[in-house]
Structure formats: structure tokens, C-alpha cells
């Protein structure tokens, strides 16, 4: 989300940099093309050779995870025809490697071909691949709902839970889920745009809270 004045967003807490959600093979997920585009535009790392262009215009694509391959950092001039080829060449990659190549197969269009995206395990941006069950709750983040969200400090060595009130959810109007929720935060009355899967109910004690 756009967390001006609060530092880097981190909804999982724990006083350290946020680890991105990495799906499991066979899991149902929602892929958000506009979020994927923002990740590609803001990444300092070189684009991986298997990375697809964002699929679709706005909205979300329901997908099933076909494969998940973890990697170590690769040199800028490293080229590989596919994630699988790189995995074979570097089968010593640790499970906690900095990024994963995730193969997604759209489920709403059987004829659609699978495609690959790259998920960096540490990121300042919201996830663009979201668990289907969590994504299905996005419409429930309605105006006047009390929510909370973790904001890490600039050093990413700690942070604070901020509470606020949902001002608007534009999903129904625009069909665009990326940063569709506006929240007014209690501490400074600032309004920022966040993704609905970044926030949880203010009284929910879970790490990633359900909206009901």
C-alpha cells in the first residue's frame, strides 16, 4: 500500500522485514495483473528470463499453482530458457532463497496456457498472488469497518500496528482490486490506499485476519 509517513508496510509483524506469501503446488490463488506490473516497474533486480508480461487488464485471474521453484540470486548476465533449466543447473538452491518462480494456470479459461511469475520473498509491495480464500473476502472490507495493519519502520527491524477506519472500497465500481481500499488512520488522520488483503479486522489477533 501507499504508506506515506509510516515506512514500509509489513502485515505479518514479528519485528522483521515482511516475507511474501509463497503458494504451494495445487493451491487456488488470485493473480492480480496490475499488482504484477507495479512489482516489475519497481524491482531493482534484473527481470528474470521466464517472467511473463502482466496477463489481463485489471481485475484478477483465478489460477491454480502448477509449480514453485526457489532460487538463489543469479548474476545479471545469467540467462536460462526456463525456470526448470535454472533449477537443474543450481539444484543446491536453499529453500529460503530470495525469490521463487511460480507457474500459474488460469482456471476460468481451460484453453489458457500456464505462465510464470517471480515472487521475491522480501518485498515492500503487497502481494500480487493471493490465496483464493483471502481474495474472495475483499468485498467485505466495507466503509466504516475498523481495521489494523502492520507498518515496519524504515530500518525494517520493527514496526507498529496502526488502526484505522475504512473510508471507501472502490472494487465494485472499478473491478480493480489493487489498492482499492482507502483507510483513514487514527494516529494522524491520514488516508492511504491499500490492498484489502493487507488489512485485518482491528480486533482480530491472527497474522492474516479474515474479514468475518
Secondary structure, 3 states (H helix, E strand, C coil): CCCCCCCCECCCCCCCCCECCCCCCCCEEEECHHHHHHHHHHCCCCCCCCCCCCCCCCCCEEEEEEEEEEECCCCCCCCCCCHHHHHHHCCCCCCCCCEEEEEEEECCCCCCCCEEEEEECECCCCCCEEEHHHHCCHHHCCCCCEEEEEEECCCCCCEEEEEEEEEEECHHHHCCCCCCEEEEECCCCCEEEECHHHCEECCCCCCCCCCC
